[in-house]
Structure formats: structure tokens, C-alpha cells
Amino acid sequence: ANAIYISGFVMLNISNTLVNYTEGEGVSAQVDDGSMFTHNYGSKCPAGYYGECIKIASFWSCGSSACHPCPPGKYSKASAGAESECSSCPIGTYSNESGTKSCSGCGAGHYVSSDVNDIDGHGVISGATFCLACPAGKYQADELSYYCADCATGKSASEGSANCTACDAGKITASSGTSECSPCKAGTRANKLNGADDCVKCETLYHSHVGSVNCSICVGGYYMEGSDCYECPKNGRCPLNTRKENIIVESGYWRAGPFADQILECTSNPRACLGGNSTLEGGYCRA
């Protein structure tokens, strides 16, 4: 069965019967193979569909099953004569349904792809059928995109991020495309306050706690006064992170006060000197 659109009416040959209808009306009839033919005057097929039609002069000749939906990843704003005339979704847009007359944007933090299992953050330029979140460590600020970019060193991003975030103080990312910042190890410091990309070894005599931006404590065997490290005095003990006022006095010795430079032997009554430091009872020579 064929339909010939002729200025103002259509002639549809169904079972050798000629059916006429005037402008503005539709026709629906069952053709020889049992399928239904439904068509309105004025266009080949609705937007989002294509027709198996052949243009003859200023008329269209269409098969009985004339209109088919454009497949996912494609669209048509107006009727299309064949599937090849359905347009692929443009860059940064997608369609996951058939028969669409437009494609949708994906939004910042996302990208379009033709593979729902895509995990590398790089999709397709056109004809996309899925909108996916950017993987952790990547970002996309644009509303329409087919890829996600790696975060630079010193920054990180969670899944679906529109921007990367600078690492907090004491944490770093040493390589691009990292999902999470890591704290610097003890004995090292971050090379910047925020957005650091390297941990630097502490200078001689100095040490640091995990996740530090400064090496602000002294190594074992030294004590801190102000911001400088000094060798522990004889007859005293200085473990890691000792300040002058916390020097541990050996048993049998005494110190005049928490900021005294010398540690002296208890000559008259050694047992009266219990040792320790200012934070412990009996840290000084007792009577």
C-alpha cells in the first residue's frame, strides 16, 4: 500500500480501495499485511521519527509502516526521510531514548558517552546515549562536555565534581588525577600551606608529626628553646619533642628550675634527687 500526498488530499490504496481525505484530517487503516497505517496531512513524520519515503516531484510516497523513531543517540527536529537523516546528538549532549526531537545536556561534573560502563572519563564527541559522572580525581566545569580532565597535583576531586579542591594543610597529591590527598609522613612537611604536591624531609635536628606543614619539634637527644634545637645537657634525657622546661633529669641529679641550663649531681644526699621533669612530682632535688 502506498500513500501519495497531493495538494490537499491523500490517496491511499488499501486492498484495491482508494481512500481520500482532505487537509487537516488523518487516516488510519489496516493494510494487506495486517499492519496499521496512520498518517496526517502536512508532514512526512513527526519530529524524532523518520519515514521510509521517496520524494516524487513535490510529493512524498511512503510505505505503509512509514514512521520509525530515531534511535538513541540521535534526534530529528522535523521529519526525516530516512534513518541516516536523524542527526547525532551534538557534543556534550545525549539521548537515551528513541524518537526524541532534541538531546539533553549533561551538566557540570558529568560527561556523555555511548558506554554505560565507561570509567575513564572520556566519552564520545557525538551520538552519546548516556550521561555519566566524572570519575574521582577528574572534573568538568562545562555544562556540555564529552570528557573529564585530571585534577592537577596538589588537588583532588570526588566523583561527579565540577572543580578540584586544593589539598588541606599537611596533605598532598604528588600526581595528577588523584581522588584523595594524603598526609605527609612524620619527619617530613608539605611544601605549601595548601595545595601541596610534595613532602619535604625536615632539616637536620628537626622533626614533625604526621600531616605537618612545619618541622617544629626537635629530634631525640635535643631540646627546643624558642624555635631552635640544642643538644640535651649532660645528666638529662631529651626524647623526641622535648622543650627546655621538659628535660628529664636523671635520678641522683637536680636542676634549679625548668629553664636552668645545668643539671647538677646531688653530692650530699643522692637519694633525695628522684629525677624526672617539671611535669612530674619530685622532678627536682627534695630536702
C-alpha positions as CSV (number, residue, x, y, z in Angstrom):
1,A,0.0,0.0,0.0
2,N,1.3,3.4,-0.9
3,A,0.2,6.9,0.1
4,I,0.6,9.8,-2.3
5,Y,0.3,13.3,-0.8
6,I,-1.3,15.5,-3.4
7,S,-2.1,19.2,-2.6
8,G,-5.0,19.0,-0.2
9,F,-5.7,15.3,-0.1
10,V,-4.1,11.9,0.1
11,M,-4.9,8.8,-1.9
12,L,-4.2,5.6,0.0
13,N,-4.6,2.3,-1.9
14,I,-5.8,-0.3,0.6
15,S,-6.9,-3.7,-0.7
16,N,-7.5,-2.0,-4.1
17,T,-9.8,0.6,-2.4
18,L,-8.9,4.2,-2.9
19,V,-9.3,6.3,0.3
20,N,-9.4,10.1,0.1
21,Y,-9.1,12.5,3.0
22,T,-8.9,16.3,3.0
23,E,-6.4,18.7,4.5
24,G,-6.4,18.7,8.3
25,E,-7.7,15.2,8.7
26,G,-5.9,12.0,9.3
27,V,-6.3,8.5,8.1
28,S,-5.9,5.2,9.9
29,A,-6.5,1.9,8.1
30,Q,-5.3,-1.7,8.1
31,V,-3.3,-2.7,5.1
32,D,-2.9,-6.0,3.4
33,D,-0.2,-7.3,5.7
34,G,-2.2,-6.6,8.8
35,S,-0.2,-3.5,9.9
36,M,-1.7,-0.2,10.6
37,F,-1.0,2.9,8.5
38,T,-1.6,6.2,10.4
39,H,-0.6,9.5,8.8
40,N,-1.6,13.1,8.9
41,Y,-1.5,15.6,6.1
42,G,1.2,18.2,6.2
43,S,4.4,16.3,7.1
44,K,6.1,13.1,6.4
45,C,6.7,12.0,10.1
46,P,6.7,13.8,13.4
47,A,9.9,15.2,15.0
48,G,12.0,12.4,16.4
49,Y,10.9,10.0,13.7
50,Y,12.0,9.1,10.1
51,G,9.9,7.7,7.3
52,E,10.8,5.3,4.5
53,C,9.6,7.8,2.0
54,I,10.6,8.7,-1.5
55,K,10.1,12.2,-2.8
56,I,8.5,12.4,-6.2
57,A,8.5,15.9,-7.6
58,S,6.7,17.9,-4.9
59,F,5.0,14.9,-3.3
60,W,6.1,12.1,-1.0
61,S,5.5,8.4,-1.5
62,C,5.6,6.5,1.8
63,G,5.4,2.8,2.8
64,S,2.6,1.6,5.0
65,S,4.8,1.5,8.1
66,A,6.1,4.9,7.3
67,C,7.4,6.3,10.6
68,H,10.1,4.9,12.8
69,P,11.7,6.5,15.8
70,C,15.2,7.9,15.6
71,P,17.5,5.5,17.7
72,P,19.1,6.6,21.0
73,G,21.9,9.0,20.4
74,K,20.1,10.6,17.5
75,Y,17.3,13.1,17.1
76,S,15.3,15.0,14.5
77,K,13.7,18.4,15.0
78,A,11.4,17.8,12.0
79,S,10.5,14.7,10.0
80,A,13.4,12.8,8.4
81,G,13.1,10.8,5.2
82,A,15.5,8.0,6.4
83,E,17.4,6.9,9.5
84,S,20.5,8.5,8.0
85,E,18.8,11.8,8.2
86,C,18.4,11.6,12.0
87,S,21.1,13.8,13.5
88,S,23.6,12.6,16.0
89,C,23.4,14.3,19.4
90,P,26.0,17.1,19.3
91,I,29.0,17.5,21.6
92,G,28.2,17.3,25.3
93,T,24.6,16.1,24.8
94,Y,22.9,12.7,24.8
95,S,19.7,10.9,24.2
96,N,19.0,7.6,25.9
97,E,15.5,7.1,24.3
98,S,14.3,6.6,20.8
99,G,12.1,9.0,19.0
100,T,13.4,12.2,20.5
101,K,13.3,15.6,18.8
102,S,16.2,17.0,20.9
103,C,19.2,15.9,23.0
104,S,19.8,16.8,26.6
105,G,22.8,18.5,28.2
106,C,24.7,16.5,30.9
107,G,25.7,19.3,33.3
108,A,28.9,20.2,35.1
109,G,30.7,17.3,36.8
110,H,29.5,14.9,34.1
111,Y,30.3,13.8,30.5
112,V,28.5,12.0,27.7
113,S,29.4,8.5,26.5
114,S,28.0,5.6,24.4
115,D,29.0,3.1,27.0
116,V,27.2,3.0,30.4
117,N,30.2,1.1,31.9
118,D,32.7,3.7,30.8
119,I,35.0,4.6,33.8
120,D,37.9,6.5,32.2
121,G,36.1,9.9,32.0
122,H,36.4,10.1,28.2
123,G,33.3,9.5,26.1
124,V,32.2,10.3,22.6
125,I,32.1,13.6,20.7
126,S,28.6,12.9,19.2
127,G,25.9,10.3,19.3
128,A,26.1,9.8,23.0
129,T,23.4,7.7,24.8
130,F,24.5,8.1,28.4
131,C,25.3,10.8,30.9
132,L,27.9,9.8,33.4
133,A,29.5,11.4,36.5
134,C,33.2,12.3,36.2
135,P,35.3,9.6,38.0
136,A,37.1,10.6,41.2
137,G,40.2,12.5,40.5
138,K,38.7,14.2,37.5
139,Y,36.5,17.2,36.9
140,Q,34.5,19.1,34.3
141,A,33.3,22.7,34.8
142,D,31.5,22.9,31.5
143,E,27.8,22.1,31.2
144,L,28.3,20.3,27.9
145,S,31.3,18.0,27.6
146,Y,32.3,14.5,26.4
147,Y,35.3,14.2,28.7
148,C,36.6,15.0,32.2
149,A,40.0,16.4,32.9
150,D,42.6,15.2,35.5
151,C,43.0,17.3,38.7
152,A,46.4,18.9,38.9
153,T,48.9,17.9,41.5
154,G,48.1,19.4,44.9
155,K,44.4,19.0,44.2
156,S,41.8,16.2,44.4
157,A,38.2,15.6,43.4
158,S,35.4,13.2,44.4
159,E,33.1,11.6,41.8
160,G,30.9,14.0,39.9
161,S,33.0,17.1,40.6
162,A,32.8,20.3,38.7
163,N,36.0,21.6,40.2
164,C,39.1,20.3,42.0
165,T,39.8,21.1,45.6
166,A,43.3,22.1,46.9
167,C,44.7,19.8,49.5
168,D,44.4,20.8,53.1
169,A,47.4,21.8,55.2
170,G,49.8,18.9,55.7
171,K,48.4,16.8,52.8
172,I,49.5,16.4,49.2
173,T,48.8,14.8,45.9
174,A,52.0,14.1,44.1
175,S,50.4,13.1,40.8
176,S,47.5,14.4,38.7
177,G,44.1,12.7,38.6
178,T,44.2,11.8,42.3
179,S,40.9,11.3,44.2
180,E,42.2,11.9,47.7
181,C,45.0,13.9,49.4
182,S,47.4,12.0,51.6
183,P,49.1,13.4,54.8
184,C,52.9,13.8,54.9
185,K,54.7,11.2,57.0
186,A,56.4,12.0,60.3
187,G,59.7,13.7,59.7
188,T,58.5,15.5,56.6
189,R,56.5,18.6,55.9
190,A,54.2,19.7,53.0
191,N,55.9,22.2,50.6
192,K,53.0,24.6,50.7
193,L,50.3,25.5,53.3
194,N,47.5,24.4,50.9
195,G,47.6,22.7,47.6
196,A,50.9,21.0,48.3
197,D,52.3,18.5,45.8
198,D,55.4,17.2,47.7
199,C,56.5,16.3,51.2
200,V,60.0,17.6,52.1
201,K,62.3,16.0,54.6
202,C,62.9,18.0,57.8
203,E,66.1,19.9,58.2
204,T,68.8,18.4,60.5
205,L,67.9,18.3,64.2
206,Y,64.2,18.9,63.4
207,H,61.2,16.6,63.1
208,S,57.5,16.7,62.5
209,H,54.3,14.9,63.3
210,V,52.2,13.2,60.6
211,G,50.4,15.8,58.3
212,S,52.6,18.8,59.2
213,V,53.4,21.9,57.2
214,N,56.3,22.8,59.5
215,C,59.1,20.9,61.2
216,S,58.6,22.4,64.6
217,I,59.9,19.8,67.0
218,C,63.4,18.5,67.9
219,V,64.7,15.1,67.3
220,G,65.6,12.8,70.2
221,G,68.7,13.9,72.1
222,Y,67.9,17.6,71.6
223,Y,65.5,20.1,73.2
224,M,63.8,23.2,71.9
225,E,64.1,26.7,73.2
226,G,62.3,29.3,71.2
227,S,62.4,27.8,67.7
228,D,65.9,26.3,67.9
229,C,67.2,22.9,68.9
230,Y,70.0,22.4,71.4
231,E,71.9,19.3,72.5
232,C,70.5,17.7,75.6
233,P,72.6,18.6,78.7
234,K,74.6,16.0,80.5
235,N,72.7,14.0,83.1
236,G,69.4,14.8,81.3
237,R,67.3,13.0,78.8
238,C,65.6,14.6,75.8
239,P,63.2,12.3,73.8
240,L,61.5,13.4,70.6
241,N,59.6,16.7,71.0
242,T,61.3,17.9,74.2
243,R,61.2,21.5,75.2
244,K,63.7,23.0,77.6
245,E,61.3,23.1,80.5
246,N,60.5,19.4,80.0
247,I,64.1,18.0,80.1
248,I,64.0,14.8,82.1
249,V,66.6,14.8,84.9
250,E,68.4,11.6,85.7
251,S,67.9,10.1,89.1
252,G,70.6,11.4,91.6
253,Y,70.8,14.8,89.9
254,W,69.0,18.0,90.3
255,R,68.1,21.2,88.4
256,A,67.5,24.6,89.9
257,G,64.4,25.2,87.7
258,P,62.6,24.4,84.5
259,F,64.8,26.8,82.5
260,A,68.1,26.1,84.2
261,D,71.0,25.2,81.9
262,Q,72.8,22.9,84.2
263,I,71.9,19.6,85.8
264,L,73.9,19.0,88.9
265,E,74.8,16.0,91.0
266,C,73.3,15.6,94.4
267,T,76.5,15.1,96.4
268,S,75.2,15.3,100.0
269,N,72.1,13.1,99.6
270,P,71.8,11.5,96.1
271,R,68.7,9.5,97.1
272,A,66.8,12.8,97.7
273,C,67.0,13.5,94.0
274,L,64.4,11.4,92.3
275,G,64.9,12.7,88.8
276,G,62.1,13.5,86.3
277,N,61.0,16.8,85.0
278,S,58.8,19.8,85.9
279,T,55.6,17.9,85.0
280,L,56.3,15.1,87.5
281,E,56.2,15.3,91.3
282,G,59.7,15.2,92.7
283,G,61.3,16.3,89.5
284,Y,63.8,18.5,91.4
285,C,66.0,17.9,94.4
286,R,64.0,17.5,97.6
287,A,65.0,18.0,101.1
